[in-house]
Every structure is written in structure tokens, then in C-alpha cells.
Amino acid sequence: MATSRKRSHDDREPVLSMSHDHHVAIIEMFNGGSHRQLVDLLRTLIPSSSLLTLSDKKWHWRARCGALQLLPQLLDLPPSSTLFLTAVGSLPEVLALCPNLQSAKKVLYFHENQLAYPTQSEQNRDFQYGYNQVLSALAADMVLFNSRYNLESFIDRVDAFLNKMPDCKPKGIAEKIRKKSEVLYFPVEFPLKLSRDVSRDNSELHIVWPHRWEHDKNPDDLFASFQSLVDSGLKFKVSVLGKTYQDVPEVFEKFRSTNSTLIAQWGPLDTREEYLAHLQSCHVVVSTALHEFYGVAMLEGVWAGCFPLCPNRLSYPEIYPRECLFNTPAQLTKQLRQLCKNPEIARRRWEGVMEKMDIQQYSWERLKSRYADVLGPGNL
């Protein structure tokens, strides 16, 4: 379903004052999760902006056909000075269908990139999705990535990706994109009133996994680690949160059916307030992802007082100190085994992490002025 909104219902004060002749158009073709969080925050900066969205269903169709699905709303847009589009959609198609946007400052934001998205083999990679993103980056005036890993993993693969063409292979495309690219971290809206002094039950370790229930988040390694702890006779409990989809990997039900007594929470909570409160009851937040370009849920867990354990790959080494990273599933299991024996250690390790991490650099409070600059006139 396509939606178009021109007024914000957010009661926070906007920080960017626009002249009447500067109009901002924000387009999100997969409006869910962190994608929705971002555009909602941008609307608080400029309540008068136009927001065009498609629901977060059938990603592949959004990537291929989103511009056409939004055609009626695109044609209704007033002349705009800034266009902000996330890299799900095709910027060249948007510009071709909407003449009012062709002279705008065009900002493309990458939550993820298709050149580094994990596939079983390169032969299985659909060329069109990556190609759309390369063309969009070429058509944009400013290309933003939510992490350094996202930027480098995209640009470093561009030339080899385009070299798959049988002939007339373009040269120097990666360098053209790099010259107008930069990292602008996704702005996490950390709750300002969250108390990290909540008393946790230290009688047993509470582990939270707050990610999408999909194969690219690698639940197999997670549940294998949990099963190893069970087989060792260790006491712990788990909360498996995150959004579920129609095709849930079988490993979820297999673990739940045989270890139901360990489960503190199974599935997403009803409200963000409940979610954040639940994070505060946990000792450790874990990722086993094969695909992660940033990791909002991990940062939220750390903010709530959880010690993070993440793979030493993807965006994680960019964000977390070395003591939070593991190289193999066996190393993850070893760390969790130690914490199961003494859950209070998790708190001390979290305090050490907070001394090393400037977690505020990922916060909306710190980043919103930069986003205001991006949406404003000029700055090219």
C-alpha cells in the first residue's frame, strides 16, 4: 500500500527552519523497521516535507517496481529542492517518472547494499538489484552509508560486479561513486529516561537475541551454542525477540519445543516501551549474523545495559571493542559458558565497554544536526 503524508504528528520541535521555496521530498519504498524509524525521525526535522512510502512487504517487488507503484503520489509532488531516497528504490526511475524532482539535490541513503548481501554463490546473485543501486549512486548528488563497512563493501565490489557484463564494460564507476560518498551513522533514538541501574536477577544468565527471524541472521549458530550450554547442564534463560516473517527457519521451533523451560520471551513484544524494559532485564545481547551493515538492536541492547557479543565481521569491529567480538561459534559458546557460571561478570564487562565506546555518536541527539544539513539547501 502506498501512502503520502505532508504533515507530521510528532510533538517534538523541528530543528530545521526552511524557507517557503525549499521543499523536501522523502521516499521510502520499504517502510518498516529501521527504514521507518529513520524517515519518521527526518519528519521531525521538517514537518512540512512530503513523505511517500510503500509497506515493508515483498522486498523484491519493491526494489523492482517501487517507483511505478508510487507513480500517482510522485506526480502529485510539488517542485522539490531536496530528495531523500533510501537505496531500496531506483533513483533513475523516480527521476524519470517525476520531472519535479530532477533539479533537486538528490540524497541516496544505504541501509544495506546488494553487492555484499550474502548468497550461497555468486551465480545465485540477482544482477538487477545491485545494478539498480549502482545506477542510483551514479544519479545521486550525495551518497550516504550507515557504516564504514557498508560503504567500503559496496564501493570495493562495484568494478568487479560491473565486469560481469559480456562487453562494453564501463570503467572508473567505483571512483565516481566514492567521490560523493560518506558515512552517516543511522541515528538510534535512545530513550533519555532509561535507567541502567535496574536490578537484574543474577541467579541465572539472561541472554537476548533481538533480530529478524531469518537465515541471514544465522540462528543456526545461536541455537547450537545454546544447546551446547544445555548439554553442559548450565543454568540460563533466553529471550528471542525480533520480527518474524512467513518463512521462519525450522531451527527456531526445534529449539523452542525441546527447551521451553529456558524461554523468558519468545517473539516480539507489543510496544517499544515493553521491548526496552525487557532488554533491561537481560545480561547479554548476542548477534550471530551473516548479514549486518549496522545493527540497531545490538546498540539498543548495549544502551539498556547488556554486554554485547558479536561476530568479528561485518559492521561489528567498527563499532565494538575487541572483547565483544568472537571469531568462531566455539568462542561464543566459551564466553557464554563463563558468564553462565557468574552472571554478575556481564555487568562489569558492560561497564568496561561503555568506557571505551562513545555510544552517543550513534544517537539521534548527536546526529540530527548533520541530517538537518543533508536535508537543507546546498551542501554539495
C-alpha positions as CSV (number, residue, x, y, z in Angstrom):
1,M,0.0,0.0,0.0
2,A,1.4,3.4,-1.0
3,T,1.0,6.3,1.4
4,S,1.7,10.0,1.1
5,R,1.9,12.3,4.1
6,K,2.6,16.0,4.3
7,R,2.2,16.7,8.0
8,S,3.9,15.2,11.0
9,H,2.0,14.2,14.1
10,D,5.2,14.2,16.2
11,D,5.2,16.6,19.0
12,R,9.0,17.2,19.1
13,E,10.2,20.5,17.9
14,P,11.8,20.6,14.5
15,V,15.4,21.8,14.4
16,L,15.5,22.9,10.8
17,S,13.7,26.0,9.6
18,M,13.1,26.0,5.8
19,S,12.2,28.9,3.6
20,H,8.9,28.6,1.7
21,D,10.7,27.8,-1.6
22,H,12.7,24.9,-0.2
23,H,10.6,21.7,-0.3
24,V,11.9,18.3,0.8
25,A,10.6,15.0,-0.6
26,I,11.4,11.8,1.4
27,I,10.7,8.5,-0.3
28,E,10.9,5.1,1.4
29,M,9.9,2.0,-0.6
30,F,10.2,-0.5,2.3
31,N,8.7,1.4,5.2
32,G,9.4,-0.9,8.2
33,G,11.9,-1.5,10.9
34,S,14.9,0.8,10.8
35,H,13.8,2.2,7.5
36,R,10.6,3.5,9.0
37,Q,12.5,4.8,12.1
38,L,14.8,6.9,10.0
39,V,12.1,8.6,7.9
40,D,10.0,9.2,10.9
41,L,12.9,11.0,12.6
42,L,13.6,13.0,9.5
43,R,10.0,14.2,9.5
44,T,10.6,15.7,13.0
45,L,13.2,17.9,11.4
46,I,10.9,19.1,8.6
47,P,7.2,18.5,9.3
48,S,6.3,20.2,6.1
49,S,8.2,17.7,4.0
50,S,6.4,15.2,1.7
51,L,6.7,11.6,2.7
52,L,6.0,8.8,0.2
53,T,6.1,5.2,1.4
54,L,5.3,1.6,0.5
55,S,4.8,-1.0,3.2
56,D,7.6,-3.4,4.1
57,K,6.3,-6.4,2.2
58,K,7.6,-8.3,-0.8
59,W,11.0,-6.6,-0.8
60,H,11.9,-7.9,-4.2
61,W,8.9,-6.3,-5.8
62,R,9.6,-3.0,-4.1
63,A,13.1,-3.0,-5.4
64,R,12.0,-3.7,-9.0
65,C,8.7,-1.8,-9.2
66,G,8.5,0.7,-6.3
67,A,8.8,3.8,-8.5
68,L,5.9,2.7,-10.7
69,Q,3.9,1.7,-7.6
70,L,4.3,5.2,-6.3
71,L,3.6,6.9,-9.6
72,P,0.3,8.7,-8.6
73,Q,2.0,10.1,-5.5
74,L,5.1,11.1,-7.4
75,L,3.1,13.0,-9.9
76,D,1.4,15.0,-7.1
77,L,4.7,16.1,-5.6
78,P,5.4,19.9,-5.7
79,P,8.7,21.0,-7.1
80,S,11.3,20.0,-4.5
81,S,14.8,21.3,-3.6
82,T,15.9,18.1,-1.8
83,L,15.0,14.5,-2.5
84,F,15.9,11.9,0.2
85,L,15.6,8.3,-1.1
86,T,16.8,5.0,0.5
87,A,18.6,2.6,-1.7
88,V,15.8,0.0,-1.9
89,G,14.3,2.0,-4.8
90,S,15.7,3.0,-8.1
91,L,16.6,6.7,-8.2
92,P,16.8,6.9,-12.0
93,E,13.3,5.5,-12.3
94,V,12.0,8.0,-9.7
95,L,13.6,10.9,-11.6
96,A,12.3,9.7,-15.0
97,L,8.7,9.4,-13.6
98,C,8.7,12.7,-11.7
99,P,10.1,15.7,-13.5
100,N,9.6,17.9,-10.4
101,L,12.4,16.1,-8.7
102,Q,15.0,16.2,-11.5
103,S,16.6,19.5,-10.4
104,A,16.5,18.7,-6.7
105,K,19.6,17.9,-4.6
106,K,19.4,14.1,-4.7
107,V,20.5,12.2,-1.5
108,L,20.7,8.4,-1.5
109,Y,20.9,6.5,1.8
110,F,22.2,3.0,2.0
111,H,20.8,0.9,4.9
112,E,22.3,-2.1,3.1
113,N,23.9,-2.9,-0.2
114,Q,23.2,-5.8,-2.6
115,L,26.8,-6.3,-3.7
116,A,27.7,-7.6,-0.2
117,Y,24.5,-9.3,0.6
118,P,25.2,-13.0,1.4
119,T,24.2,-15.5,-1.2
120,Q,25.0,-19.2,-1.5
121,S,27.1,-18.5,-4.6
122,E,27.8,-15.5,-6.9
123,Q,25.9,-17.3,-9.6
124,N,22.7,-17.0,-7.4
125,R,23.1,-13.2,-7.1
126,D,20.4,-11.4,-9.0
127,F,22.4,-8.8,-11.0
128,Q,19.4,-6.4,-11.3
129,Y,19.3,-5.5,-7.6
130,G,23.0,-4.5,-7.4
131,Y,22.8,-2.8,-10.8
132,N,19.9,-0.6,-9.6
133,Q,21.9,0.5,-6.6
134,V,25.0,1.3,-8.7
135,L,22.8,3.4,-11.1
136,S,21.1,5.1,-8.2
137,A,24.5,6.0,-6.7
138,L,25.6,7.5,-10.0
139,A,22.5,9.5,-10.3
140,A,22.7,10.9,-6.8
141,D,24.5,14.1,-5.7
142,M,25.2,12.7,-2.2
143,V,25.6,9.0,-1.3
144,L,25.3,8.2,2.4
145,F,26.0,4.8,4.1
146,N,25.1,3.8,7.6
147,S,28.5,2.4,8.4
148,R,32.1,2.4,7.0
149,Y,31.7,-1.3,6.4
150,N,28.6,-0.7,4.3
151,L,30.4,2.0,2.2
152,E,33.6,0.0,1.6
153,S,31.9,-3.3,0.9
154,F,29.8,-1.6,-1.7
155,I,32.3,0.5,-3.5
156,D,35.1,-2.1,-3.4
157,R,32.8,-4.5,-5.3
158,V,31.4,-2.1,-7.9
159,D,34.0,-2.6,-10.6
160,A,34.2,-6.4,-10.3
161,F,30.4,-6.5,-10.3
162,L,30.1,-4.5,-13.5
163,N,32.9,-6.6,-15.0
164,K,30.3,-9.4,-15.3
165,M,28.9,-7.7,-18.4
166,P,29.9,-9.6,-21.5
167,D,31.2,-6.5,-23.3
168,C,31.2,-2.7,-23.3
169,K,32.3,-2.8,-19.7
170,P,32.3,0.6,-18.0
171,K,35.4,1.9,-16.3
172,G,36.0,4.0,-13.2
173,I,32.5,3.8,-11.8
174,A,33.6,3.0,-8.3
175,E,35.8,6.1,-8.1
176,K,32.9,8.3,-9.4
177,I,30.7,7.0,-6.6
178,R,33.4,7.2,-3.9
179,K,34.0,10.9,-4.5
180,K,30.4,11.7,-3.4
181,S,30.1,9.1,-0.7
182,E,30.4,9.4,3.1
183,V,29.4,7.6,6.3
184,L,26.4,9.0,8.2
185,Y,25.5,6.6,11.0
186,F,21.9,5.6,11.4
187,P,20.5,7.7,14.3
188,V,19.3,5.5,17.2
189,E,16.7,7.2,19.3
190,F,18.0,6.1,22.7
191,P,15.4,6.7,25.5
192,L,16.7,9.6,27.5
193,K,14.9,8.4,30.7
194,L,16.1,4.8,30.6
195,S,17.7,3.8,33.9
196,R,20.6,1.4,33.6
197,D,20.5,0.8,37.4
198,V,17.6,-1.7,37.2
199,S,18.3,-4.7,39.4
200,R,18.9,-7.8,37.3
201,D,18.2,-11.4,38.5
202,N,21.8,-12.7,38.9
203,S,20.7,-16.2,39.8
204,E,21.0,-17.2,36.1
205,L,22.3,-15.6,33.0
206,H,19.6,-13.9,30.8
207,I,20.6,-13.8,27.1
208,V,18.7,-11.8,24.5
209,W,18.7,-12.2,20.7
210,P,16.7,-9.3,19.2
211,H,17.0,-9.9,15.5
212,R,14.8,-10.8,12.4
213,W,14.0,-14.5,12.3
214,E,15.6,-15.1,9.0
215,H,18.5,-17.2,7.7
216,D,20.9,-14.3,7.2
217,K,20.9,-13.6,10.9
218,N,22.4,-17.1,11.3
219,P,20.1,-18.6,14.0
220,D,21.7,-22.0,13.5
221,D,24.9,-20.9,15.3
222,L,22.9,-19.2,18.0
223,F,20.8,-22.3,18.9
224,A,23.8,-24.6,18.5
225,S,25.6,-22.5,21.2
226,F,22.5,-22.6,23.4
227,Q,22.2,-26.3,23.0
228,S,25.9,-26.8,24.0
229,L,25.2,-24.8,27.2
230,V,22.1,-27.0,27.9
231,D,24.1,-30.2,27.3
232,S,26.7,-28.9,29.8
233,G,24.0,-28.6,32.5
234,L,24.4,-24.8,32.8
235,K,21.5,-22.6,34.1
236,F,20.4,-19.7,31.9
237,K,17.3,-18.2,30.2
238,V,16.8,-16.8,26.7
239,S,14.7,-14.1,25.1
240,V,14.3,-14.5,21.3
241,L,12.9,-11.2,20.1
242,G,12.8,-9.6,16.7
243,K,10.4,-9.5,13.8
244,T,9.0,-12.8,12.4
245,Y,8.1,-13.4,8.8
246,Q,6.1,-16.1,7.0
247,D,9.0,-18.4,6.3
248,V,10.7,-18.9,9.7
249,P,13.8,-21.2,9.8
250,E,12.9,-24.6,11.3
251,V,15.7,-24.3,13.9
252,F,13.5,-21.8,15.9
253,E,10.7,-24.3,16.6
254,K,13.1,-27.1,17.1
255,F,14.8,-25.3,19.9
256,R,11.6,-24.0,21.5
257,S,9.9,-27.4,21.5
258,T,12.8,-29.1,23.3
259,N,13.9,-26.2,25.7
260,S,10.6,-24.4,26.6
261,T,11.7,-24.0,30.3
262,L,14.6,-21.8,29.3
263,I,12.5,-19.3,27.5
264,A,11.7,-15.9,29.1
265,Q,10.3,-14.3,26.0
266,W,9.6,-15.8,22.5
267,G,8.8,-13.4,19.8
268,P,8.4,-9.6,19.6
269,L,6.9,-7.6,22.3
270,D,3.8,-5.4,21.8
271,T,5.3,-2.0,22.3
272,R,8.7,-0.3,22.2
273,E,8.4,0.5,25.9
274,E,7.9,-3.2,26.7
275,Y,10.8,-4.1,24.5
276,L,13.2,-1.6,26.1
277,A,12.1,-2.7,29.6
278,H,12.7,-6.3,28.7
279,L,16.2,-5.5,27.4
280,Q,17.0,-4.1,30.8
281,S,16.3,-7.4,32.4
282,C,18.9,-9.1,30.3
283,H,22.6,-9.6,30.9
284,V,24.0,-10.2,27.4
285,V,22.8,-9.2,23.9
286,V,24.1,-11.6,21.1
287,S,24.4,-11.5,17.4
288,T,25.5,-14.3,15.1
289,A,24.7,-12.5,11.9
290,L,26.0,-13.3,8.4
291,H,24.4,-10.1,7.2
292,E,24.6,-6.8,9.1
293,F,25.5,-3.4,7.9
294,Y,24.9,-1.6,11.2
295,G,22.9,-3.3,13.9
296,V,20.3,-1.1,15.7
297,A,19.1,-3.8,18.0
298,M,22.6,-4.5,19.4
299,L,23.1,-0.8,20.2
300,E,19.8,-0.7,21.9
301,G,20.8,-3.7,24.0
302,V,24.0,-2.0,25.0
303,W,22.2,1.2,25.9
304,A,19.9,-0.9,28.1
305,G,22.9,-2.3,30.0
306,C,23.6,-5.6,28.1
307,F,27.1,-6.8,27.4
308,P,27.4,-7.3,23.6
309,L,28.8,-10.4,21.9
310,C,29.1,-10.2,18.1
311,P,30.9,-11.9,15.3
312,N,34.3,-10.4,14.3
313,R,33.0,-9.4,10.9
314,L,30.6,-7.1,9.0
315,S,30.0,-3.8,10.8
316,Y,30.7,-5.0,14.3
317,P,34.5,-4.4,14.5
318,E,33.8,-0.8,13.5
319,I,31.5,-0.3,16.5
320,Y,32.5,-2.6,19.3
321,P,35.8,-3.1,21.3
322,R,37.7,-6.3,20.7
323,E,36.5,-8.0,23.9
324,C,33.0,-8.1,22.5
325,L,33.9,-10.0,19.3
326,F,34.2,-13.7,18.7
327,N,35.8,-15.4,15.6
328,T,34.1,-18.8,15.8
329,P,30.9,-20.3,17.3
330,A,33.0,-22.2,19.8
331,Q,34.4,-18.8,21.1
332,L,30.8,-17.6,21.5
333,T,29.9,-20.7,23.5
334,K,33.0,-20.4,25.6
335,Q,32.2,-16.8,26.5
336,L,28.6,-17.6,27.3
337,R,29.7,-20.6,29.4
338,Q,31.8,-18.3,31.6
339,L,29.0,-15.9,32.0
340,C,26.5,-18.6,32.9
341,K,28.8,-19.6,35.8
342,N,28.8,-16.0,37.1
343,P,26.2,-13.7,35.6
344,E,27.4,-10.7,37.5
345,I,30.6,-10.6,35.4
346,A,28.4,-9.4,32.5
347,R,27.7,-6.1,34.3
348,R,31.4,-5.4,34.9
349,R,32.2,-6.2,31.3
350,W,29.5,-3.9,30.1
351,E,30.9,-1.1,32.2
352,G,34.3,-1.6,30.6
353,V,32.7,-1.5,27.1
354,M,30.9,1.8,28.0
355,E,34.2,3.3,29.0
356,K,35.7,2.5,25.6
357,M,32.6,3.2,23.3
358,D,31.3,6.6,22.5
359,I,27.8,5.2,22.1
360,Q,26.3,8.7,21.8
361,Q,27.9,9.1,18.4
362,Y,25.2,6.8,17.1
363,S,22.4,8.7,18.8
364,W,19.7,10.9,17.2
365,E,20.6,13.7,19.6
366,R,24.2,13.7,18.3
367,L,23.4,13.1,14.6
368,K,20.3,15.2,13.9
369,S,22.1,18.4,13.1
370,R,24.1,16.5,10.4
371,Y,20.9,15.1,9.0
372,A,19.4,18.6,9.0
373,D,22.4,19.8,6.9
374,V,21.8,16.9,4.5
375,L,18.2,17.8,4.0
376,G,18.8,21.6,3.8
377,P,19.8,23.5,0.6
378,G,23.2,23.4,-0.8
379,N,25.9,21.2,0.8
380,L,27.1,19.5,-2.3
